[in-house]
Amino acid sequence: MKPHDFWQEIHPPGSFQTGGDFSSFFTAELEDGRQLRLPIRILSDGEHALASLIINQASFAVLDVLAENLAAKIEPSGIDVVAGLPTLGLTLAAAVAQKLGHSRYVPLGTSRKFWYRDELSVSLSSITAPEQQKRLYIDPRMLPLLEGRRVALVDDVISSGTSIVAGLDLLTSCNIEPVVIGAAMLQSDRWRAKLNAAGPQWQTRTKGVFATPILQRTAEGKWRKPA
């Protein structure tokens, strides 16, 4: 596949293998069996890899399906407002809010506006840009939209858990506790320990459209799910 061909189409059930060895792409499977091809990103040790999702490069059709699926998963929690994590989580959060019939959502951000307050921020790093040390902010003017409401915190991918815990820390500092966490992809299980450390309630409140594992390199140079 060409790099720009990824994330452009949801395929019918059974279009591609979901077991055995993978070479040029990993097949993610939705609960209804439909499939999405994801590129394989090799980790620094050269022996492991992850399936990748860059949601703002996806076609509108794929974004629509992922948002619809996630909205269906979090709707039973009685969501009043969706809060989105930057950067890619904002694309998904806006679409999910629309699917839930909301007129707006609340974007968190990393760009400090002059009216922001330092006490309404926390440190933030990302697995895809670990060298960039940023801060996560909430616009103080948006707080009335969240206070006393049933909030869903949405990101595109939950991987190490660092970003989602930063979002929880920020909202907690504002006396806001989300009733559910949502993501398009739950990438491996590395995030579980970090969420457990943040609070025992968070794992059961976390919903994903699909999950992907850490892949292991085979002797033939392909990639395989761990046994």
C-alpha positions as CSV (number, residue, x, y, z in Angstrom):
1,M,0.0,0.0,0.0
2,K,1.1,3.6,-0.6
3,P,1.4,5.5,2.7
4,H,-1.4,7.9,1.8
5,D,-3.8,4.9,1.1
6,F,-4.0,3.9,4.8
7,W,-7.1,4.8,6.8
8,Q,-9.2,5.6,3.7
9,E,-11.7,2.7,3.7
10,I,-13.6,0.5,6.0
11,H,-13.6,-3.0,4.4
12,P,-16.3,-5.8,4.7
13,P,-15.8,-8.6,7.2
14,G,-13.3,-11.2,6.1
15,S,-11.5,-9.0,3.6
16,F,-8.1,-9.6,5.1
17,Q,-6.5,-12.1,7.5
18,T,-6.6,-11.2,11.2
19,G,-4.2,-13.9,12.4
20,G,-0.9,-15.3,11.4
21,D,1.9,-13.0,10.2
22,F,1.6,-9.4,8.9
23,S,4.0,-7.6,6.6
24,S,2.8,-4.4,5.1
25,F,-0.2,-3.7,7.3
26,F,-2.1,-4.8,10.4
27,T,-5.8,-5.7,10.1
28,A,-7.9,-4.1,12.9
29,E,-11.4,-5.4,13.3
30,L,-14.5,-3.6,14.5
31,E,-17.1,-5.5,16.7
32,D,-19.3,-6.0,13.7
33,G,-16.4,-7.7,11.7
34,R,-15.7,-4.8,9.4
35,Q,-12.0,-4.1,9.0
36,L,-9.5,-1.2,8.8
37,R,-5.9,-1.6,7.5
38,L,-3.3,0.1,9.7
39,P,0.4,0.7,9.0
40,I,2.9,-1.1,11.2
41,R,5.3,1.2,13.0
42,I,8.6,-0.5,14.2
43,L,9.6,0.4,17.8
44,S,13.1,1.5,18.8
45,D,14.2,-2.0,19.7
46,G,13.6,-3.3,16.2
47,E,11.9,-6.4,17.5
48,H,8.5,-5.0,18.3
49,A,6.0,-2.9,16.5
50,L,2.6,-1.2,16.8
51,A,-0.3,-0.6,14.5
52,S,-0.8,3.1,13.9
53,L,-3.8,5.4,13.5
54,I,-3.5,9.0,12.5
55,I,-7.2,10.0,12.5
56,N,-6.9,13.4,10.9
57,Q,-5.4,11.7,7.8
58,A,-8.4,9.3,7.6
59,S,-11.1,9.7,5.1
60,F,-14.3,11.3,6.2
61,A,-16.0,8.0,5.7
62,V,-13.6,6.2,8.1
63,L,-13.9,9.0,10.7
64,D,-17.6,8.8,10.5
65,V,-17.7,5.1,11.2
66,L,-15.2,5.4,14.1
67,A,-17.1,8.3,15.6
68,E,-20.4,6.5,15.3
69,N,-19.1,3.4,16.9
70,L,-17.5,5.3,19.8
71,A,-20.6,7.4,20.3
72,A,-22.7,4.2,20.6
73,K,-20.2,2.9,23.3
74,I,-20.3,6.0,25.5
75,E,-23.9,7.0,25.0
76,P,-25.2,4.7,27.8
77,S,-23.2,6.8,30.3
78,G,-25.6,9.6,29.7
79,I,-23.1,12.1,28.3
80,D,-23.8,15.8,28.6
81,V,-20.6,17.1,27.0
82,V,-17.6,15.7,25.3
83,A,-14.1,17.0,26.1
84,G,-11.3,16.3,23.6
85,L,-7.6,15.9,24.0
86,P,-5.1,17.6,21.6
87,T,-4.1,17.2,19.0
88,L,-5.6,14.3,17.1
89,G,-8.2,13.6,19.8
90,L,-9.9,16.9,18.9
91,T,-10.8,15.5,15.4
92,L,-12.5,12.5,17.0
93,A,-14.1,14.3,19.9
94,A,-15.9,16.8,17.7
95,A,-17.3,14.0,15.5
96,V,-18.4,12.0,18.5
97,A,-20.2,15.0,20.0
98,Q,-22.0,15.5,16.7
99,K,-23.0,11.8,16.7
100,L,-24.4,12.3,20.2
101,G,-26.5,15.2,19.0
102,H,-24.6,17.8,20.8
103,S,-24.2,21.3,19.4
104,R,-20.6,21.7,20.6
105,Y,-17.7,20.1,22.5
106,V,-14.9,21.3,24.7
107,P,-11.4,21.2,23.3
108,L,-8.5,21.1,25.6
109,G,-5.3,22.6,24.2
110,T,-1.5,23.0,24.3
111,S,-1.4,26.5,23.0
112,R,-1.5,29.0,25.9
113,K,-3.7,32.0,25.2
114,F,-3.0,35.1,27.2
115,W,-6.2,34.7,29.3
116,Y,-5.3,31.2,30.3
117,R,-4.3,30.5,33.9
118,D,-1.3,28.4,34.8
119,E,-3.1,26.7,37.6
120,L,-5.5,25.3,35.0
121,S,-2.8,23.3,33.2
122,V,-0.7,20.2,33.6
123,S,2.4,18.8,32.0
124,L,1.8,16.7,28.9
125,S,4.0,14.5,26.7
126,S,3.1,12.1,23.8
127,I,4.4,8.7,22.8
128,T,4.5,10.0,19.2
129,A,6.5,13.1,20.2
130,P,8.2,12.3,23.5
131,E,10.9,15.0,23.1
132,Q,8.2,17.7,23.0
133,Q,7.4,18.8,26.6
134,K,4.1,20.7,26.5
135,R,1.4,21.7,28.9
136,L,-2.2,20.9,28.6
137,Y,-4.6,23.7,29.2
138,I,-8.3,24.3,29.6
139,D,-9.8,27.6,28.6
140,P,-11.3,29.0,31.8
141,R,-14.2,30.3,29.8
142,M,-15.1,26.6,29.0
143,L,-15.4,25.5,32.7
144,P,-19.1,26.3,33.0
145,L,-19.8,23.8,30.2
146,L,-18.1,21.0,32.2
147,E,-18.9,21.8,35.8
148,G,-21.6,19.6,37.2
149,R,-22.1,17.8,33.9
150,R,-21.6,14.2,32.8
151,V,-18.3,14.5,30.8
152,A,-16.7,12.1,28.3
153,L,-13.0,12.5,27.8
154,V,-12.0,11.5,24.3
155,D,-8.7,10.9,22.6
156,D,-7.9,9.3,19.2
157,V,-5.6,6.6,20.6
158,I,-4.8,5.4,24.1
159,S,-1.3,3.9,24.1
160,S,1.1,4.5,27.0
161,G,-1.7,6.2,29.0
162,T,0.3,9.4,29.5
163,S,-2.0,11.8,27.6
164,I,-5.2,10.4,28.9
165,V,-4.0,10.6,32.5
166,A,-2.9,14.2,32.0
167,G,-6.4,15.0,30.8
168,L,-7.8,13.3,33.9
169,D,-5.4,15.2,36.1
170,L,-6.4,18.5,34.5
171,L,-10.1,17.9,34.9
172,T,-9.7,16.6,38.4
173,S,-7.9,19.8,39.4
174,C,-11.1,21.6,38.2
175,N,-13.3,19.3,40.3
176,I,-14.5,17.5,37.2
177,E,-14.6,13.7,37.1
178,P,-15.4,12.2,33.6
179,V,-18.0,9.4,33.7
180,V,-16.4,7.7,30.7
181,I,-13.1,7.7,28.6
182,G,-13.3,7.0,24.9
183,A,-10.8,6.4,22.1
184,A,-10.9,5.0,18.6
185,M,-8.0,2.6,19.3
186,L,-6.7,1.0,22.5
187,Q,-3.1,0.4,21.5
188,S,-1.6,-2.6,23.4
189,D,-2.2,-2.9,27.2
190,R,0.5,-0.5,28.4
191,W,-2.0,2.1,29.3
192,R,-3.7,-0.1,31.9
193,A,-1.1,0.3,34.7
194,K,-1.0,4.1,34.3
195,L,-4.8,4.3,34.5
196,N,-4.9,2.0,37.5
197,A,-2.4,4.2,39.3
198,A,-4.6,7.2,38.5
199,G,-7.7,5.5,40.0
200,P,-9.2,2.1,40.1
201,Q,-12.4,3.3,38.4
202,W,-10.8,4.3,35.1
203,Q,-10.2,1.0,33.4
204,T,-13.9,0.0,33.6
205,R,-14.8,3.5,32.3
206,T,-12.6,3.2,29.2
207,K,-14.2,2.4,25.9
208,G,-12.5,1.8,22.6
209,V,-13.8,1.1,19.1
210,F,-11.0,-1.6,18.6
211,A,-7.8,-2.8,20.2
212,T,-4.4,-3.6,18.7
213,P,-1.5,-5.5,20.3
214,I,2.2,-5.0,20.4
215,L,3.6,-7.1,17.5
216,Q,6.7,-9.3,17.6
217,R,9.1,-9.7,14.7
218,T,9.3,-13.2,13.3
219,A,12.4,-15.0,12.1
220,E,11.2,-14.2,8.5
221,G,11.1,-10.5,9.2
222,K,7.3,-10.3,9.4
223,W,5.1,-9.3,12.4
224,R,3.0,-11.5,14.6
225,K,0.6,-11.1,17.5
226,P,2.1,-12.4,20.8
227,A,0.9,-15.9,21.7
